[in-house]
Amino acid sequence: MQGSDLPVGRRMELYVRSLLPDGYHQRQTALEERLSALVESGHASERSVHVWGKQAPATREATTTDIGQFALERVELFREWAAVNDCSLAPAFEVRQVDNRFTDDRYRAIRFPSVLLAEFRGDALTCVTPHASEDGVMTVGDRLASLEAENHTRFKPIDHVATEETQTDDDSPLLGEPDREPLAPE
């Protein structure tokens, strides 16, 4: 049997940063428990938790691991969602200059937020938090409270498959701005 009459469920991906100061782990665990409760209550069909580090090089060329490539692909998808929805992911994702103490090299890196929630329906990315819009800042906790109350804002989805096909330049900056220098390593 092909296809289904059932609606595509809401898939939730929670990204948590590793090695944070005391207190952050408890907050991340509480958010994970709330996300699990959303799945158990039927407000979401599945959830996954991804642990990422503090930062990654800002270009695909500078990234040398599969995990780093995955993180950068997700950041690009999140950035495209924000652009379509007139939202900003700043300051959740900061781009900064990093000095490598072992090699004396300098490079541009994307610093990851301590926690991020991405919502999908099928292959379509439907929401990323935290984000800022004209209505103010939406935190992960705010978004979960909205979903728990079944009173939440809907955003324009981004098709994950289409996003992957539009990226053709492996050295393109992921969080670059037209009037600024590329985010390539120096």
C-alpha positions in Angstrom: 0.0 0.0 0.0 1.4 3.4 -1.0 0.7 6.6 0.8 -1.4 7.2 3.9 -4.5 9.1 4.9 -2.8 10.0 8.2 -1.4 13.5 8.6 2.4 13.8 8.8 3.4 14.1 12.4 5.3 16.8 14.1 8.9 15.7 14.6 10.9 17.7 17.2 14.7 17.9 17.3 16.2 19.3 20.5 19.9 20.4 20.2 21.8 20.8 23.4 25.3 22.1 23.9 27.8 19.9 25.8 30.2 21.0 28.5 28.2 23.9 29.9 28.6 25.5 33.4 26.6 24.1 36.4 22.9 24.7 36.1 22.6 24.4 32.3 22.3 20.6 32.4 19.3 20.7 34.6 17.6 23.2 32.3 18.3 21.1 29.3 17.0 18.0 31.1 13.8 19.8 32.0 13.2 20.9 28.4 13.8 17.3 27.2 11.3 16.1 29.7 8.7 18.6 28.5 9.4 17.5 24.9 8.9 13.9 25.9 5.5 14.9 27.5 4.5 16.5 24.2 5.1 13.2 22.4 3.3 11.2 25.0 0.3 13.5 24.8 0.1 13.3 21.0 1.1 16.9 20.4 4.3 15.6 18.6 4.9 12.3 16.9 8.6 11.8 17.7 11.5 13.6 19.3 15.3 13.3 19.1 18.1 14.9 21.1 21.3 16.0 19.4 24.4 17.0 21.4 26.8 19.4 19.8 29.8 21.2 20.9 30.5 24.8 21.6 31.3 25.8 18.0 32.2 24.7 14.5 34.2 26.3 11.7 31.9 28.6 9.7 32.5 27.0 6.3 32.2 23.5 4.9 35.7 23.7 3.6 37.1 24.3 7.1 35.0 21.5 8.7 36.8 18.2 8.8 34.3 15.9 10.6 30.9 14.4 9.6 29.4 15.8 12.8 30.6 19.2 11.9 29.2 18.9 8.4 25.8 17.8 9.9 25.8 20.8 12.3 26.6 23.2 9.4 23.9 21.8 7.2 21.4 22.2 10.0 22.6 25.8 10.7 22.1 26.6 7.0 18.6 25.2 7.1 17.8 27.1 10.2 19.1 30.3 8.7 16.9 29.8 5.6 13.9 29.2 7.7 14.6 32.5 9.6 15.0 34.5 6.4 11.7 33.2 5.0 9.9 34.0 8.3 11.5 37.4 8.8 13.1 36.2 12.0 16.6 36.4 13.3 18.6 33.6 14.9 21.0 36.2 16.6 22.3 36.0 19.2 21.6 32.2 19.3 24.3 31.7 16.6 27.3 33.9 17.0 30.1 34.1 14.5 33.4 34.9 16.1 37.1 34.8 15.4 38.9 31.8 17.0 42.6 31.5 17.8 43.8 27.9 17.7 46.4 27.7 20.5 48.0 24.5 19.0 48.6 25.7 15.5 48.6 29.5 15.9 45.9 29.6 13.2 42.9 31.9 13.3 39.5 31.0 11.8 35.9 32.1 11.9 33.6 29.8 13.9 29.9 29.6 14.6 29.1 29.4 18.3 26.1 27.2 19.0 23.3 28.1 21.4 23.0 26.1 24.7 19.6 24.8 23.5 17.7 24.9 20.3 14.4 23.4 19.1 13.7 22.5 15.5 10.2 21.4 14.5 9.5 19.4 11.3 6.4 18.1 9.5 7.8 15.5 7.1 10.8 17.1 5.4 9.6 20.6 6.0 11.2 22.7 8.8 8.3 24.5 10.4 9.9 26.4 13.4 13.3 27.1 15.0 13.6 28.5 18.5 15.2 30.5 19.9 14.5 33.3 17.4 13.7 37.0 17.4 10.9 38.6 15.4 9.0 41.9 15.5 7.0 40.3 18.4 10.1 39.8 20.5 12.3 36.9 21.4 10.8 33.4 21.5 12.8 31.0 23.7 12.6 27.2 23.6 10.7 27.3 26.9 8.3 29.8 25.5 7.7 27.7 22.4 7.1 24.5 24.4 4.6 26.4 26.6 2.8 27.5 23.5 2.7 24.0 22.1 1.6 22.6 25.5 -1.3 25.1 25.5 -2.1 24.3 21.9 -1.9 28.0 21.2 1.0 28.5 19.0 2.1 30.6 16.1 2.5 29.0 12.7 5.4 29.9 10.4 6.2 29.4 6.8 7.8 26.0 6.3 11.1 25.3 4.5 11.4 22.2 2.5 14.5 20.4 3.8 15.1 18.6 0.4 14.9 21.8 -1.6 17.3 23.5 0.7 19.9 20.9 0.3 19.7 21.1 -3.5 20.1 24.9 -3.6 23.5 24.9 -1.9 26.1 24.3 -4.6 29.3 26.2 -3.4 31.1 24.0 -0.8 33.1 27.1 0.3 30.1 29.4 0.7 29.7 31.1 4.1 26.8 29.8 6.1 26.0 32.9 8.1 27.5 35.5 5.9 25.9 38.8 5.2 26.2 40.5 1.7 28.0 43.5 3.1 30.5 41.6 5.2 33.5 39.5 4.5 33.1 35.8 3.9 33.3 33.6 7.0 36.2 31.6 5.7 39.2 30.8 7.8 41.9 33.4 7.7 
